[in-house]
Amino acid sequence: MDIPIENPKVLVIDDEADIRHLLAMSLLQMNIEVDCAKDVAEAMKHLRSTQYNFCITDMKLPDGNGLSIVEHCHKELPQMPIAVITAFGNTDTAVKAMKLGAFDFLAKPIELVQLRQLIQNAFKYNAEQASSEENYPIEYFYGSGQAISEFKTQLSKVHKTNAPAIINGAKGTEKEKVAKYIHSQSSRGDYQEVYLDCNTLQSEQIDELIFSCSDNNIFLQAHKSSLIINNIHLLDKASQKKLLQVLETKTIAMDDNKEKLVDIRAIVCTEVNLDKYVANLQLREDLFFRLDVLQLSIPSIEHRLDDFKELIDTYVATISPEKTLAKQAFTKLERYKFPYNYRELKKILIKAESLSDSNEINLDALDFSHADSVNTATQAQAETKLSSRGDLSLDEYVAEIEKLEIRAALNQTRWNRTEAAKLLGISFRTIRYKIKKLGID
C-alpha cells in the first residue's frame, strides 16, 4: 500500500485481545508502527505522550466508551483522524461518532480490505492537511461577514471527515460546486466524483444505475470517491432502501451472489427542507438519519449585507481585474433581491463587463430585464397556491399566508427583521418567533 506520509504511527484501542492482535498485525504488514490500548485510561496515556497519525477505537470499553475518546481527539487533537469500530448494523453508534468528529467507521467483523482503504484515506488526509492553504475556487466563499464566516467554519468540519453531508442552499447558490470542492479537498480527491440527479433521470435510468450488477452500477462508479446526489427526495422507496443498505454495509451484491466492497461518501445537495419529506413519509427516516451527519448551509446573498461590498469586489476582480464598479451601479446591485443568488450575480456582472467600454462598469451596463419575468412567475405561483384553501386545514392555510407575507416583508427589507416587523405591524419578538415556527429561511 502506498503511504503518503513518512513513518506513520497508529493507536489501536480495543478491549478484546484478539482484535487488537488482528489489527496490529495487519498494520505492521503495511509497515505502520502500532501502539495498543485495552481501555480508555490506557488510551489517554498514549494520546497524551505520543503523536499519532491515526487512531481507531472500539465503542465498548471496560471503563467507558469510544465516544469519549472521539470527543477528546476532536477537541485536543483536531488534525488526527480517528475512526470507530461498531457492531454490525449499529448505525446509531456510527452516526453519533461521526457527528462528534470521527473520520469514519468500521463494522465488525472487520474486513481487512476495508481497513486498508480506511487507513489509506486517513493518511491522505494527514498529507493534505500538512500542505493545505486557504485557496477557494468559488468566488462567494470570500468575505468577512458573519454568515459567510459561519459557513466556512462548517466547511472546515466537513473537510475533516469521510462522513456523509447534506448541503442546503437556495436556488443559485451553486451547491454542486460546493460538493465538488468538498470532494476535491478530501482524501478521495484523487478520484473523479460521481453525480446522481434524481430529477433529470427517468426512474428506469435510476433503477439501472442503482440495481445493476454491471460496471454501470453507480456505487461501483463511485468506489473510493464521492457520490453527489441532487433531489434525493424524488428517489423512489426501493432505491432509497438500496442506498441505505450500501451506506451501512459498504457492499453491493453481484450476479454471482458474491458481495463486492464499495467505499463511497454520500454528499446530498438540496434546496428543500428534507425534514418535511421525512414527515410526509416520502423520504425514509432511517436513510435521512444516516445521511444527516454533517450539515452545511450556504448563505444566500440576502444574508450577506455586512460584506456585500467584499462580495461584489471579489466577483468584479475575478471577471475583469482591470475594471471597477461605479457607485450608482453598486447601489443598484445592493438594492436588488437576487432570486437566483450568486449564479445570477455573476451572470449580471459578466454581461455588464462585456458592455462596458471604459475601465468602470456603469449603471447603464447592468441588465435586469430577466428580473421582471422571474418576479411575475414567482408572484403568479404564490397567488395560484393561495387562491383557494384546497386540502389545507384552516390553520395550515393561514400559516401559508403568514409565511408568504413575512417572506415578502423580509425580501423588501433585505432580511432586516426589525424593519420587516415594522412593515407588518408586529413586534420584533413576534417576527422572530414566526420565522422559526414557520421554517422561513
C-alpha positions in Angstrom: 0.0 0.0 0.0 1.3 3.4 -1.0 1.6 5.5 2.2 1.7 9.3 1.6 3.4 10.2 4.9 6.7 9.1 6.5 7.0 6.8 9.5 3.3 6.6 10.2 2.1 5.6 13.7 -1.3 4.3 14.7 -3.1 3.8 18.0 -5.5 0.8 18.3 -8.0 0.8 21.2 -10.0 -2.4 21.9 -10.7 -4.5 25.0 -10.6 -7.8 23.0 -7.0 -9.1 22.7 -7.8 -11.0 19.5 -9.0 -7.8 17.7 -6.0 -5.8 19.0 -3.7 -8.5 17.7 -5.5 -8.8 14.3 -5.4 -5.0 13.7 -1.8 -4.7 14.9 -0.5 -7.5 12.7 -2.4 -6.1 9.7 -0.9 -2.6 10.2 2.6 -3.9 10.8 2.4 -5.7 7.5 1.7 -2.3 6.0 4.9 -1.0 7.6 3.0 1.1 10.1 4.1 1.4 13.7 1.4 0.4 16.2 0.6 1.0 19.8 -2.3 -0.8 21.5 -4.6 0.1 24.5 -7.2 -2.1 26.2 -9.3 0.7 27.8 -9.9 4.4 27.9 -7.4 5.1 30.7 -4.5 3.4 28.8 -5.6 5.1 25.6 -5.5 8.5 27.2 -1.9 7.9 28.4 -0.8 7.1 24.9 -2.6 10.0 23.4 -1.0 12.5 25.8 2.5 11.2 25.5 2.8 10.2 21.8 1.9 11.8 18.5 -0.1 9.5 16.2 -1.2 9.9 12.6 -4.4 7.9 13.1 -6.4 6.3 15.9 -9.0 3.5 15.7 -11.2 2.6 18.7 -13.9 0.2 19.7 -17.1 1.7 21.1 -17.5 -0.5 24.1 -14.6 -0.4 26.6 -14.4 -1.6 30.2 -14.0 1.9 31.7 -16.1 4.0 29.2 -16.8 4.1 25.5 -15.2 5.2 22.3 -17.3 8.3 22.1 -15.4 9.9 24.9 -12.1 9.2 23.0 -13.6 10.7 19.8 -14.6 13.9 21.7 -11.2 14.2 23.3 -9.4 13.8 20.0 -11.7 16.1 18.2 -11.1 18.8 20.8 -7.4 18.3 21.7 -6.0 16.6 18.5 -8.1 18.0 15.7 -5.5 17.2 13.0 -5.5 13.5 13.8 -8.3 11.5 12.2 -10.0 8.9 14.4 -12.3 6.0 13.3 -14.6 3.8 15.4 -15.3 0.1 15.4 -19.1 -0.7 15.7 -21.2 -3.8 16.0 -22.6 -4.8 12.6 -25.6 -2.8 11.6 -25.3 -0.4 14.5 -26.0 2.8 12.5 -26.9 4.9 15.5 -23.5 4.5 17.1 -21.6 5.2 13.9 -23.7 8.3 13.2 -23.2 9.6 16.8 -19.4 9.1 16.5 -19.2 10.9 13.1 -21.3 13.8 14.4 -18.7 14.1 17.2 -15.9 14.3 14.7 -15.0 10.7 13.8 -13.3 10.4 10.4 -15.1 7.1 9.5 -16.2 3.7 10.9 -15.6 0.0 10.6 -18.2 -2.6 11.3 -17.5 -6.0 12.9 -16.5 -8.5 11.6 -13.6 -6.3 10.3 -12.7 -6.7 6.7 -9.0 -6.2 6.1 -9.7 -4.7 2.6 -11.9 -2.0 4.3 -9.3 -1.5 7.0 -6.6 -0.8 4.3 -8.9 1.6 2.5 -9.7 3.4 5.7 -6.0 3.7 6.6 -5.2 5.0 3.1 -7.9 7.7 3.3 -6.8 8.8 6.8 -3.1 9.1 5.7 -4.1 11.0 2.6 -6.0 13.4 4.9 -2.8 13.8 7.0 -0.7 14.6 4.0 -3.2 17.1 2.6 -3.5 18.9 6.0 0.2 19.4 6.1 0.3 21.2 2.8 -3.1 22.9 2.7 -3.6 26.6 2.1 -6.8 28.6 2.1 -7.5 29.0 -1.6 -11.1 28.9 -2.5 -12.2 28.2 -6.1 -15.7 29.7 -5.6 -16.0 33.5 -5.5 -18.6 33.8 -2.8 -16.5 31.9 -0.3 -14.5 35.1 0.2 -15.7 37.7 2.6 -15.6 38.5 6.3 -19.3 38.8 7.2 -20.9 36.7 9.9 -22.9 34.5 7.5 -20.0 33.5 5.3 -17.7 33.1 8.3 -20.1 30.7 9.9 -20.3 28.8 6.6 -16.5 28.5 6.4 -16.5 27.1 9.9 -19.0 24.5 8.9 -17.0 23.8 5.8 -13.8 23.1 7.8 -15.6 20.5 9.8 -16.9 18.8 6.6 -13.3 18.5 5.4 -12.1 16.6 8.4 -14.2 13.5 7.9 -15.4 11.0 5.4 -18.9 11.2 6.9 -22.0 11.9 4.7 -23.0 15.5 4.4 -26.1 17.5 3.4 -25.6 20.8 1.7 -28.6 23.1 2.0 -28.9 26.2 -0.2 -31.4 28.3 -2.1 -31.5 28.4 -5.9 -28.3 29.7 -7.5 -26.0 29.0 -4.5 -24.0 26.5 -6.6 -24.4 23.6 -4.3 -22.9 21.1 -6.8 -19.8 23.3 -7.0 -19.5 23.3 -3.2 -19.9 19.5 -3.2 -17.2 19.1 -5.8 -14.9 21.4 -3.8 -15.5 19.3 -0.6 -14.7 16.2 -2.6 -11.5 17.7 -4.1 -10.3 18.7 -0.6 -11.0 15.3 0.9 -8.8 12.1 1.0 -10.9 11.0 -2.0 -9.9 13.9 -4.2 -7.7 11.7 -6.5 -10.8 10.0 -7.8 -13.5 11.5 -10.1 -16.6 12.5 -8.2 -19.9 10.8 -9.4 -23.3 12.6 -9.8 -26.8 11.3 -9.4 -29.7 13.8 -10.1 -33.0 12.2 -9.2 -34.9 15.0 -11.1 -33.2 14.8 -14.5 -33.2 10.9 -14.8 -36.2 8.7 -15.6 -37.0 6.1 -12.9 -35.8 3.3 -15.3 -32.4 5.0 -15.6 -32.1 5.3 -11.9 -33.0 1.7 -11.4 -30.3 0.7 -13.9 -27.7 2.8 -12.1 -28.6 1.6 -8.6 -29.7 -2.0 -9.0 -27.4 -3.1 -11.9 -24.7 -5.7 -11.3 -22.6 -4.4 -14.2 -20.0 -1.7 -14.3 -22.8 0.8 -14.8 -23.7 0.5 -11.1 -23.3 4.0 -9.7 -21.9 2.6 -6.4 -19.1 0.8 -8.3 -18.5 4.0 -10.3 -18.2 6.0 -7.0 -16.0 3.4 -5.3 -13.2 5.3 -3.3 -14.9 8.5 -4.4 -17.9 10.7 -3.5 -21.4 10.2 -4.7 -23.1 13.7 -5.1 -26.9 13.3 -5.0 -29.3 16.0 -6.1 -33.1 15.9 -5.3 -32.9 12.9 -3.1 -36.5 13.5 -2.0 -37.5 12.3 -5.5 -35.8 9.0 -5.2 -38.3 6.1 -5.0 -38.5 4.0 -1.9 -36.8 0.9 -3.3 -33.8 2.9 -4.4 -33.8 4.7 -1.0 -33.6 1.3 0.6 -30.8 0.2 -1.6 -28.8 3.4 -1.0 -29.2 2.9 2.8 -28.0 -0.7 2.5 -24.9 0.3 0.7 -24.0 3.1 3.1 -24.4 0.7 6.1 -22.8 -2.4 4.8 -20.3 -0.9 2.3 -21.1 -3.7 -0.1 -23.2 -4.5 -3.1 -24.4 -7.9 -4.4 -23.1 -9.1 -7.7 -24.5 -11.6 -10.3 -22.6 -14.5 -8.8 -24.3 -13.9 -5.4 -21.0 -12.6 -4.1 -20.7 -9.3 -2.3 -18.3 -6.6 -3.5 -16.9 -4.0 -1.2 -17.6 -0.4 -2.1 -16.3 2.7 -0.3 -18.3 5.8 -1.1 -19.0 9.1 0.6 -22.5 10.5 0.0 -22.9 14.2 -0.3 -26.5 15.4 -0.7 -27.4 18.8 -2.3 -30.9 20.2 -1.7 -32.8 23.4 -1.8 -35.8 21.9 0.0 -36.4 21.1 3.7 -35.8 17.3 3.8 -37.4 17.1 7.2 -40.8 17.8 5.6 -40.3 14.9 3.2 -39.4 12.6 6.1 -42.5 13.8 8.0 -44.7 13.1 4.9 -43.1 9.6 4.6 -41.7 10.4 1.1 -38.1 10.1 2.4 -37.1 7.2 4.6 -36.4 8.3 8.1 -33.5 5.8 8.6 -31.9 7.0 5.3 -32.2 10.6 6.3 -30.7 9.9 9.7 -27.8 8.0 8.1 -27.1 11.0 5.7 -27.8 13.8 8.2 -24.4 13.5 9.9 -23.0 16.9 8.8 -25.0 19.9 7.7 -23.6 22.7 5.5 -25.9 25.7 5.0 -24.9 28.1 2.2 -26.0 31.7 3.0 -27.9 33.5 0.3 -26.9 37.0 -0.9 -29.8 38.4 1.1 -27.9 37.3 4.3 -24.6 39.0 3.1 -25.4 42.6 3.8 -22.4 43.0 6.1 -19.9 42.0 3.5 -21.8 42.7 0.3 -19.1 45.1 -1.0 -16.4 42.5 -0.5 -18.6 40.0 -2.3 -19.1 42.4 -5.3 -15.4 43.3 -5.4 -14.4 39.7 -5.5 -16.6 38.9 -8.5 -15.5 42.1 -10.3 -11.8 41.3 -9.7 -12.4 37.7 -10.9 -14.3 38.7 -14.1 -12.1 41.7 -15.0 -9.2 42.7 -12.7 -8.6 46.0 -14.5 -12.2 47.3 -14.1 -14.1 48.8 -11.2 -17.8 49.2 -10.4 -19.4 52.7 -10.4 -21.0 53.8 -7.2 -24.5 54.0 -8.7 -24.1 50.5 -10.1 -23.2 49.2 -6.7 -26.2 50.9 -5.1 -28.5 49.3 -7.7 -27.0 45.8 -7.0 -27.2 46.4 -3.3 -31.0 47.0 -3.5 -31.7 44.1 -5.9 -33.1 40.8 -4.4 -31.2 38.2 -6.5 -33.8 35.4 -6.6 -31.1 33.2 -8.2 -28.3 34.3 -5.9 -24.6 34.0 -6.8 -25.2 32.4 -10.2 -27.4 35.4 -11.2 -25.0 38.0 -9.7 -22.1 36.5 -11.8 -24.2 36.5 -15.0 -25.2 40.1 -14.5 -21.6 41.2 -13.9 -20.2 39.2 -16.8 -22.7 40.8 -19.2 -22.1 44.3 -17.7 -18.4 43.9 -18.1 -18.8 43.0 -21.8 -21.0 46.0 -22.4 -18.5 48.5 -20.7 -16.1 50.2 -23.0 -14.3 52.0 -20.2 -12.5 50.8 -17.1 -15.6 51.5 -15.0 -18.8 49.4 -15.0 -21.6 51.9 -15.1 -25.2 51.6 -14.0 -26.4 51.5 -17.7 -24.4 48.3 -18.2 -26.4 46.4 -15.6 -29.2 44.4 -17.2 -32.1 43.3 -15.0 -34.5 42.6 -17.9 -34.8 38.9 -16.8 -36.0 40.0 -13.3 -39.5 41.1 -14.3 -40.3 37.6 -15.7 -38.9 35.9 -12.6 -40.9 38.2 -10.2 -44.1 37.8 -12.3 -43.8 34.0 -12.3 -43.0 33.9 -8.6 -46.0 36.1 -7.7 -48.3 34.1 -10.0 -47.1 30.9 -8.4 -47.8 32.2 -4.9 -51.2 33.6 -5.9 -52.2 30.3 -7.5 -51.1 28.4 -4.4 -53.2 30.5 -2.1 -56.2 31.3 -4.4 -58.2 28.6 -2.6 -57.7 26.6 0.6 -57.9 23.3 -1.3 -57.0 20.3 1.0 -55.3 22.5 3.6 -56.9 22.9 7.0 -57.7 26.4 8.1 -54.7 26.6 10.4 -52.4 25.4 7.6 -53.9 27.9 5.1 -53.4 30.8 7.5 -49.8 29.6 8.1 -49.1 29.7 4.4 -50.5 33.2 4.1 -48.4 34.3 7.1 -45.3 32.7 5.6 -45.9 34.4 2.2 -46.4 37.9 3.8 -43.4 37.6 6.2 -41.1 36.4 3.4 -42.2 39.3 1.2 -41.5 41.8 4.0 -38.1 40.2 4.7 -37.2 40.4 1.0 -38.3 44.0 0.8 -36.1 45.0 3.8 -33.1 42.8 2.7 -33.9 40.4 5.6 -33.7 43.1 8.2 -36.1 41.6 10.7 -36.6 44.8 12.7 -37.7 46.7 9.6 -39.8 43.8 8.3 -41.6 43.7 11.7 -42.4 47.4 11.3 -43.8 46.8 7.8 -46.1 44.0 9.1 -47.1 46.0 12.2 -45.8 43.3 14.6 -43.1 43.2 17.3 -39.5 42.0 16.6 -40.1 39.2 19.1 -43.2 38.1 17.2 -41.5 38.0 13.8 -38.5 36.1 15.2 -40.9 33.5 16.7 -42.9 33.1 13.5 -39.7 32.8 11.3 -38.6 29.9 13.5 -42.1 28.4 13.8 -42.9 28.6 10.1 -39.4 27.4 9.0 -38.7 30.5 6.9 -35.2 30.6 5.5 
